[in-house]
């Protein structure tokens, strides 16, 4: 639930959508949700529109109890229910944070509070919320190395960056945790373990909503924008949904309103942002089927794989693309190769006597039929290469699912990602075949 730049973007402009494909199974009778409802009521929140339910495809989410009108408020969560850095500063951790140098980040403060409160168990006033949080996550940092190795190359690189980031987050915080030893009878090393901190980091990273807060000297310069919102964070994602969402300074509530009507007993969904499946898996740990923003990325090495190795101008062409930001975000989508990908290929396919026209290529001008045909032919070869790769990986995943039962859930996630990419590539191949007919 996040800002366009990463963790802190959440649902400033989330969208709402109702799933019409399946009916959910009411889970409000479960003990953990009964306790959560009581806890929220004590904090002045009592929802009349939504109830917890389990849905095929999306899992646990929120179901409408009655039809919702366009523009209707569906959730107005009081500030007293939100877990913010203010919550942490008002707690027993506040004095330790205030005196620690260099100042800890807002995310570290939230993670520390989550781990400490979870360790407190029944003594924690936040227990009802902690009990409904996931016990484990499926972000790449939580996946087994052999599963990460199956990810598409661009996502695999980002997954390894994520793992490095979390490792540095944990290791750089050790001294701060040691300063908290007076608060605990057990060694802090056993409380703030890597596993506990990974769970806390994923909780904040995947579930926090965006709410910008004024900078404070007790925290580092990192933006203080992550807020955990109990109950509200049960809302699942759909790329097609629409709502308005923000913290209302007058009512002191985090409010979500529908932008469309919603039928009774339907799953209420929000959009976490116009993210492709790589971003969704990296940040939230899931893949969205039929995602209109999904795409297949083409890296520089694949870009030149099918170009003539004898082209003595190739390095100059690559430099032009790099200098004008045309070497990244080259993709295949549901509608075929992106304009950026075709433009990059057209420039790379320029003959020596056409190279002076490279500026015209970058603004979308046609150079020649020969150039157009050559770029489409290369695009088709790249697409077919990816199709072959996708099928090979899917076959490997299928074998691993039969052989390693403990990894079935993680492998199924990867399988879904590759299946969606294969569908995109097959659609792109059809589009390219159609485009190529104009030059045959």
C-alpha positions in Angstrom: 0.0 0.0 0.0 2.6 3.0 -1.2 4.4 7.1 -3.5 5.7 6.7 -6.9 9.3 6.5 -5.6 9.0 3.4 -3.4 7.9 2.4 0.0 6.4 5.8 1.0 4.0 6.2 -1.9 1.1 4.0 -0.6 -2.5 5.2 -1.1 -2.5 8.9 -1.4 -4.5 8.3 -4.6 -5.5 4.7 -4.3 -8.3 3.4 -6.4 -11.2 1.2 -5.5 -12.6 -1.8 -7.3 -14.9 -4.6 -6.6 -14.2 -8.1 -7.6 -17.1 -9.6 -9.5 -15.6 -13.0 -10.2 -16.0 -14.6 -6.8 -17.8 -14.4 -3.5 -15.8 -14.2 -0.3 -16.1 -16.4 2.8 -16.9 -14.3 5.9 -14.0 -14.5 8.5 -15.3 -11.9 11.0 -16.2 -14.7 13.4 -12.6 -15.7 13.8 -11.2 -15.0 17.3 -8.4 -12.7 15.9 -10.9 -10.5 14.1 -13.3 -10.4 17.0 -10.4 -9.1 19.2 -9.3 -6.7 16.5 -12.9 -5.3 16.3 -13.0 -4.8 20.0 -9.6 -3.1 20.0 -10.6 -0.8 17.2 -13.9 0.1 19.0 -12.0 1.0 22.1 -10.0 3.5 19.9 -13.2 5.0 18.5 -13.5 3.1 15.3 -16.4 0.9 14.4 -16.7 0.0 10.7 -20.2 -0.6 9.3 -19.3 -1.1 5.6 -16.6 -3.8 5.5 -15.9 -7.2 7.1 -12.9 -9.5 6.8 -13.3 -12.3 4.3 -11.3 -14.8 2.3 -11.4 -14.7 -1.5 -10.1 -17.1 -4.2 -7.2 -15.5 -5.9 -6.5 -12.6 -3.5 -6.8 -14.4 -0.2 -7.7 -12.5 2.9 -9.3 -9.1 2.2 -12.4 -6.9 3.0 -15.9 -7.5 1.8 -18.7 -5.0 1.5 -21.6 -5.6 3.9 -23.9 -3.5 1.8 -23.9 -1.7 -1.5 -21.7 1.4 -1.5 -22.5 4.5 -3.5 -20.1 6.5 -5.6 -18.3 9.0 -3.4 -19.3 7.2 -0.2 -16.8 7.0 2.7 -15.8 3.4 3.2 -13.2 3.8 6.0 -12.5 6.7 8.4 -9.8 5.4 10.7 -9.1 7.6 13.7 -5.5 8.8 14.4 -5.7 6.8 17.6 -5.7 3.6 15.6 -2.6 4.5 13.5 0.8 3.2 14.4 3.1 6.2 13.6 6.6 7.4 14.7 4.7 9.5 17.3 3.3 6.3 18.7 6.9 5.0 19.1 8.2 8.3 20.6 5.4 8.3 23.2 6.3 4.7 24.2 9.1 3.3 26.4 11.4 3.5 23.4 11.1 7.3 23.1 13.8 8.3 25.5 16.3 5.8 23.9 15.5 7.1 20.4 15.9 10.8 21.5 19.4 10.3 22.8 20.8 7.9 20.2 23.4 9.2 17.8 23.4 9.2 14.9 19.6 9.6 14.9 17.8 6.4 13.8 15.6 6.4 10.7 11.8 6.5 11.1 11.6 3.0 9.6 14.0 1.7 12.2 11.8 3.2 14.9 8.7 1.5 13.5 10.5 -1.8 13.1 11.9 -1.7 16.6 8.5 -1.0 18.0 6.9 -3.9 16.1 9.6 -6.4 17.2 9.4 -5.2 20.8 5.6 -5.3 21.0 5.5 -8.7 19.4 8.0 -9.9 21.9 5.8 -8.5 24.7 3.0 -10.9 23.6 -0.1 -10.6 25.8 1.3 -7.6 27.6 1.3 -5.5 24.4 -1.6 -3.1 23.9 -1.1 -3.7 20.2 -1.5 -7.4 20.3 -4.9 -7.6 18.5 -3.3 -5.8 15.5 -0.1 -7.9 15.6 -2.2 -11.1 15.7 -3.7 -10.4 12.3 -0.5 -9.4 10.6 1.1 -12.0 8.3 3.4 -14.4 10.0 5.7 -14.5 6.9 6.1 -12.5 3.7 6.9 -13.4 0.0 9.0 -10.3 -1.0 12.1 -11.5 -2.8 14.2 -10.8 0.3 12.2 -13.6 2.0 12.5 -16.1 -0.8 15.0 -19.0 -0.8 18.1 -18.3 -3.0 17.2 -21.1 -5.5 13.8 -19.5 -6.0 15.3 -16.0 -6.4 17.6 -17.5 -9.0 14.5 -18.3 -11.1 13.4 -14.7 -11.4 13.7 -12.8 -14.6 17.2 -11.2 -14.8 16.2 -7.5 -14.2 14.1 -8.5 -11.2 16.7 -10.8 -9.9 19.2 -7.9 -9.8 16.7 -5.8 -7.9 16.0 -8.7 -5.5 19.6 -9.0 -4.7 19.8 -5.2 -4.1 16.8 -5.5 -1.7 18.5 -8.3 0.2 21.7 -6.2 0.5 19.7 -3.3 1.7 17.9 -5.3 4.4 21.2 -6.9 5.5 22.8 -3.4 5.9 19.7 -2.2 7.7 20.0 -5.0 10.2 23.7 -4.9 10.7 23.9 -1.1 11.0 21.2 -1.2 13.8 22.9 -3.6 16.2 24.5 -0.9 18.4 21.1 0.8 18.7 19.5 -2.4 19.8 22.2 -3.0 22.3 21.4 0.4 23.9 17.9 -1.0 24.6 19.1 -3.8 26.8 17.9 -2.1 30.1 14.3 -2.6 28.8 14.5 -6.4 28.5 15.4 -9.3 30.7 16.5 -11.4 27.7 19.5 -10.6 25.6 18.5 -8.1 22.9 20.3 -10.2 20.3 17.7 -12.9 20.8 14.8 -10.4 20.6 16.0 -8.4 17.6 17.1 -11.3 15.6 17.5 -11.2 11.8 14.2 -13.1 11.4 12.3 -10.8 13.6 13.7 -7.7 12.0 13.0 -9.1 8.5 9.4 -9.6 9.5 9.1 -6.1 10.8 10.8 -4.5 7.8 8.5 -6.4 5.5 5.5 -5.4 7.6 6.4 -1.7 7.2 7.5 -2.0 3.5 4.4 -3.9 2.3 1.6 -2.5 4.5 2.4 1.1 5.5 0.2 3.9 4.0 1.6 7.2 3.0 1.3 10.1 5.5 4.0 12.8 5.4 5.0 14.0 8.8 7.2 17.0 9.8 10.9 16.1 10.2 12.2 15.8 13.8 15.7 16.1 15.0 15.5 12.7 16.8 15.2 11.0 13.5 17.5 10.8 10.5 16.9 12.9 7.3 15.0 9.9 5.7 11.4 11.1 5.1 8.9 10.1 7.8 6.1 8.9 5.7 5.2 5.4 6.7 2.2 4.7 8.9 0.6 1.4 9.7 -3.2 1.5 9.5 -4.9 -1.5 11.2 -7.9 -3.0 9.4 -7.5 -0.6 6.5 -4.4 -2.5 5.5 -6.5 -5.6 4.8 -7.6 -4.1 1.5 -6.2 -5.9 -1.5 -4.9 -4.6 -4.8 -6.5 -4.4 -8.3 -4.9 -2.3 -11.1 -8.4 -1.3 -12.3 -9.7 0.2 -9.0 -10.5 3.8 -7.9 -10.6 5.7 -4.6 -9.4 8.9 -3.0 -7.4 8.4 0.2 -5.6 10.7 2.6 -5.3 11.8 6.2 -7.9 14.4 6.9 -6.3 17.1 9.1 -9.7 18.3 10.3 -11.2 15.0 11.4 -7.8 13.6 12.3 -8.8 10.4 10.5 -7.3 8.5 7.6 -10.2 8.4 5.1 -10.9 6.4 2.0 -13.9 7.2 -0.3 -15.2 5.2 -3.2 -14.9 6.7 -6.7 -17.3 4.1 -8.0 -20.3 2.2 -6.7 -19.7 -1.2 -5.1 -22.1 -4.2 -4.9 -23.1 -5.9 -1.7 -20.9 -8.9 -0.5 -18.2 -8.0 -3.1 -14.5 -7.8 -2.3 -13.4 -4.1 -2.1 -10.1 -3.6 -3.8 -7.8 -0.6 -4.0 -4.9 0.1 -6.4 -1.5 0.4 -4.9 -0.3 2.3 -8.0 0.2 1.7 -11.7 2.9 -0.9 -11.0 4.2 -3.7 -13.2 4.5 -7.2 -11.8 8.2 -6.8 -11.1 7.4 -3.9 -8.8 4.5 -5.6 -7.2 6.5 -8.7 -6.4 9.5 -6.7 -5.2 7.5 -4.3 -3.0 4.5 -6.3 -1.9 5.3 -10.0 -2.6 2.6 -10.9 -5.1 1.8 -10.9 -8.8 -1.3 -9.5 -10.4 -2.8 -11.5 -13.2 -4.1 -9.7 -16.3 -2.2 -6.6 -15.0 -2.4 -3.9 -17.8 0.9 -2.4 -16.5 2.7 -5.7 -16.7 5.6 -5.9 -19.1 8.8 -7.8 -20.0 12.1 -5.8 -19.7 14.8 -6.0 -22.4 18.3 -5.4 -21.1 21.2 -3.9 -23.1 22.9 -7.2 -23.6 19.8 -8.8 -25.0 19.2 -5.7 -27.1 22.4 -6.2 -29.1 22.4 -10.0 -29.0 20.8 -10.3 -32.5 22.5 -7.3 -34.1 25.4 -7.7 -36.5 28.7 -8.2 -34.6 30.5 -6.6 -37.5 28.8 -3.2 -37.1 31.7 -0.9 -36.3 29.4 1.9 -35.3 27.6 -0.2 -32.6 29.5 1.3 -29.7 28.7 4.8 -30.9 25.0 3.9 -31.3 24.9 2.5 -27.8 26.5 5.6 -26.4 23.8 7.8 -28.1 21.1 5.7 -26.5 22.7 5.9 -23.1 23.3 9.7 -23.4 19.6 10.2 -24.3 18.2 7.8 -21.7 17.0 5.2 -24.3 18.8 2.2 -22.8 16.5 1.5 -19.8 12.8 0.7 -19.6 12.7 -1.0 -23.0 9.8 -3.4 -22.8 7.3 -5.7 -24.4 3.7 -5.2 -23.3 0.2 -6.5 -24.0 0.1 -4.3 -27.1 3.5 -5.3 -28.4 6.9 -3.8 -28.2 7.0 -0.4 -26.5 7.7 2.8 -28.5 11.0 3.1 -26.6 12.1 -0.4 -27.5 11.3 0.1 -31.2 13.0 3.5 -31.2 16.1 2.0 -29.7 16.2 -0.8 -32.2 15.6 1.6 -35.1 18.6 3.6 -34.1 20.7 0.4 -33.7 19.7 -0.7 -37.1 20.7 2.5 -38.9 23.1 1.9 -41.8 26.4 3.9 -41.7 25.1 6.4 -44.2 21.9 6.9 -42.1 23.7 7.5 -38.8 23.6 11.2 -39.1 19.8 10.9 -38.9 19.8 9.5 -35.3 18.1 12.6 -33.9 15.2 12.1 -36.2 14.9 8.5 -35.0 14.7 9.6 -31.3 11.8 12.0 -32.0 9.9 9.3 -33.9 10.6 10.1 -37.6 10.7 7.3 -40.1 14.0 6.9 -41.8 13.4 4.2 -44.4 11.3 1.0 -45.0 14.5 -1.0 -44.7 15.2 0.5 -41.2 11.6 -0.1 -40.1 11.7 -3.8 -41.3 15.1 -4.4 -39.8 14.0 -3.1 -36.4 10.8 -5.2 -36.4 12.7 -8.3 -37.4 15.1 -7.8 -34.5 12.2 -7.2 -32.1 10.6 -10.4 -33.2 13.8 -12.4 -32.7 14.2 -10.9 -29.2 10.6 -11.7 -28.4 10.9 -15.3 -29.6 14.1 -15.7 -27.5 12.2 -14.6 -24.4 9.3 -16.9 -25.2 11.7 -19.8 -25.4 13.3 -18.7 -22.1 10.0 -18.4 -20.4 8.9 -21.9 -21.4 12.2 -23.3 -20.3 11.9 -21.7 -16.8 8.3 -22.7 -16.4 9.3 -26.3 -17.2 12.1 -26.1 -14.6 9.7 -24.6 -12.0 7.2 -27.4 -12.6 9.9 -30.0 -12.0 11.1 -28.3 -8.8 7.5 -28.1 -7.5 7.4 -31.9 -7.8 10.7 -32.4 -6.1 10.8 -29.7 -3.3 7.5 -29.7 -1.5 8.7 -27.1 1.0 9.1 -24.5 -1.8 5.8 -25.0 -3.5 4.3 -21.7 -2.5 7.3 -19.7 -3.4 7.7 -21.6 -6.7 4.0 -21.0 -7.5 4.5 -17.3 -7.1 7.5 -17.4 -9.6 5.4 -19.6 -11.9 2.6 -17.0 -12.0 5.1 -14.3 -12.9 6.6 -16.2 -15.8 3.2 -17.3 -17.0 2.0 -13.7 -17.2 5.2 -12.8 -19.0 4.8 -15.6 -21.5 1.2 -14.4 -22.3 2.6 -10.9 -22.8 5.3 -12.1 -25.1 2.9 -14.3 -27.1 0.6 -11.3 -27.6 3.7 -9.2 -28.6 4.8 -11.8 -31.1 1.3 -11.7 -32.8 1.5 -7.9 -33.0 5.0 -8.0 -34.5 3.9 -10.5 -37.1 1.0 -8.2 -38.1 3.4 -5.2 -38.3 5.9 -7.1 -40.4 3.3 -7.9 -43.1 3.4 -4.3 -44.1 7.0 -4.8 -45.3 6.7 -8.2 -47.0 
